[in-house]
Amino acid sequence: MNRIPLSAKLLYTAWMAVWVPAYWLHNGPSNFLWICDFANWALFLAIWLESALLASAQLAGIFLIQLVWAVDFAGGLLFGVHPVGGTEYMFDPAKPLWLRGLSLFHLWTVPLLVWLVRQVGYDRRGWRLQTAIAGVLFPLGVMAGTPEQNLNWMYAPFGLPQTVLDPLLFAIVAVPLAAVLLFLPGDWIARWLLLRWPVHRAAG
């Protein structure tokens, strides 16, 4: 039985058909190594495959990251300050407004993921899969990106230059740190939310 309406699958496919080429042309292919950008690809597969594991991995994996993005964006929008950093580009007039508008996916991917796991179920192995994904994205971002891109903040966490470790070594060390500080708490929060809005089918 299909648990995700075909209309939802087609709508998200249409979004990807716009977002992918726009980001590829303006930001370069390495930009997809950002963990939040990669989540769009995983979400695309999760929707079409109706995969509880993939959907759960992304919900647990980016919940806190997207929350921080939203707080920083709101700070810039309402008060002109960025309490965390990372959304300054959203207010850069040198970047096309439509391109910055595409980046607003940071605000709606978590609600979409909550809806998705309510349909297909929540798999508690998700945060472990997200840790494995980070184990690829973090080092690959250092090897394929540049210090100016600062992919996944491997060169300058929170905008503060990291000079204690070689960036590639730091990327490896950052994987278990992200698991403990981001993905596992994201899993707890996701399960807490889903206890209040029961999923269609339990998984994992």
C-alpha positions in Angstrom: 0.0 0.0 0.0 1.3 3.4 -0.9 1.5 5.6 2.1 2.8 8.7 0.4 0.4 10.3 -2.1 1.7 10.5 -5.7 1.0 14.2 -5.7 3.5 14.7 -2.8 6.1 12.7 -4.6 5.6 14.7 -7.8 5.6 18.0 -6.0 8.9 17.3 -4.3 10.4 16.0 -7.6 9.4 19.3 -9.2 11.2 21.2 -6.3 14.3 19.1 -6.9 14.1 19.8 -10.6 14.4 23.5 -9.9 16.7 23.5 -6.8 19.4 21.1 -8.1 20.3 22.8 -11.4 20.1 26.3 -9.7 22.4 25.3 -6.9 24.7 23.4 -9.2 25.2 26.4 -11.6 25.5 29.1 -8.9 27.2 27.3 -6.0 28.9 24.4 -7.7 28.5 20.6 -7.2 30.5 20.6 -4.0 27.8 22.6 -2.3 25.7 19.5 -2.1 28.1 18.2 0.5 26.6 20.4 3.1 24.7 18.1 5.3 21.5 20.1 5.0 21.8 20.1 1.2 22.5 16.4 1.0 19.4 15.9 3.1 17.3 17.0 0.2 18.7 14.2 -1.9 18.0 11.7 0.9 14.5 13.1 1.4 13.9 12.7 -2.3 14.8 9.0 -2.1 12.8 8.6 1.2 9.7 9.9 -0.4 9.8 7.8 -3.5 11.0 4.6 -1.7 8.7 5.3 1.3 11.7 4.5 3.5 11.3 4.9 7.2 15.1 4.5 7.7 16.1 7.3 5.3 13.3 9.6 6.5 14.2 9.0 10.2 17.9 9.5 9.5 17.3 12.9 8.1 14.8 14.0 10.8 17.2 13.0 13.6 20.2 14.3 11.6 19.1 17.8 10.6 16.5 18.7 13.3 18.8 20.7 15.4 20.8 22.0 12.5 17.7 23.4 10.8 16.5 24.9 14.1 19.8 26.8 14.5 19.6 28.0 10.9 16.0 29.2 11.6 17.0 31.1 14.7 20.0 32.7 13.0 17.9 33.7 10.0 15.2 35.1 12.3 17.8 37.1 14.2 19.1 38.6 11.0 15.6 39.3 9.6 14.1 40.8 12.8 17.1 42.4 14.5 19.9 42.5 12.0 22.1 40.3 14.1 23.2 36.7 13.7 23.4 35.0 17.1 25.0 31.8 15.7 26.2 32.7 12.2 25.7 30.8 8.9 22.8 32.7 7.3 24.6 36.0 6.5 24.4 35.0 2.8 20.6 35.3 3.0 21.0 39.1 3.3 23.8 39.5 0.7 22.4 41.7 -2.1 25.1 40.5 -4.4 23.3 37.1 -4.5 20.1 36.9 -6.6 17.0 37.1 -4.4 15.4 34.1 -6.1 18.5 32.0 -5.3 18.4 33.1 -1.6 14.7 32.3 -1.7 15.5 28.7 -2.7 17.5 28.4 0.5 14.3 28.8 2.6 14.0 25.0 2.3 15.9 25.1 5.7 12.6 26.2 7.2 10.3 23.6 5.8 12.3 20.4 5.5 11.8 19.4 9.2 7.9 19.8 9.1 8.0 17.8 5.9 10.1 15.1 7.5 7.8 15.0 10.5 4.8 14.5 8.2 6.8 11.8 6.2 7.7 9.7 9.2 4.1 9.9 10.5 3.2 8.2 7.2 6.0 5.6 6.9 7.0 5.1 10.5 10.1 6.1 12.5 13.1 3.9 12.5 15.3 4.3 15.6 18.4 3.3 13.6 18.1 6.6 11.7 20.6 8.6 13.8 23.2 5.8 13.3 22.7 6.0 9.5 23.1 9.8 9.7 26.4 9.3 11.6 27.6 7.1 8.8 26.5 9.7 6.2 28.4 12.4 8.2 31.4 10.1 8.1 31.5 10.5 4.4 30.3 14.1 4.0 32.6 15.7 6.5 35.9 14.4 5.1 34.7 14.6 1.5 33.7 18.3 2.1 37.3 19.0 3.2 38.8 17.2 0.2 36.4 18.6 -2.4 35.7 22.1 -1.0 37.7 25.1 0.0 38.3 27.0 3.2 36.1 29.8 1.9 33.2 27.4 1.4 33.8 26.0 4.9 31.6 23.0 4.2 29.9 21.7 7.3 32.1 24.2 9.3 35.1 21.9 9.1 37.5 24.9 8.7 35.7 27.4 10.9 33.0 26.2 13.3 30.6 29.0 14.1 32.8 31.2 12.0 35.8 30.7 14.3 38.9 29.4 12.5 39.9 26.0 13.7 43.7 25.7 13.7 44.3 23.0 16.4 43.9 20.1 14.0 44.4 19.5 10.3 41.0 20.1 8.6 40.8 16.5 7.4 41.6 15.1 10.9 39.1 17.5 12.4 36.5 16.3 10.0 37.1 12.7 11.2 36.9 13.8 14.9 33.8 15.8 14.2 31.8 12.8 13.2 31.3 11.2 16.7 30.9 14.8 18.1 28.1 15.4 15.7 26.5 12.1 16.6 26.6 12.9 20.3 25.7 16.6 20.1 23.3 16.7 17.1 22.0 13.3 15.8 21.3 11.5 19.0 19.6 14.5 20.6 17.7 14.9 17.3 16.5 11.3 17.6 15.3 11.9 21.2 13.4 15.1 20.2 11.9 13.4 17.1 10.6 10.5 19.2 9.3 12.9 21.8 7.3 14.7 19.2 6.1 11.5 17.6 4.8 10.2 20.9 2.4 13.2 20.8 1.5 12.7 17.2 1.5 8.9 16.6 3.1 7.7 13.4 1.1 5.6 10.9 3.2 2.6 11.5 6.0 2.0 14.0 9.4 1.0 12.6 12.8 -0.1 13.8 
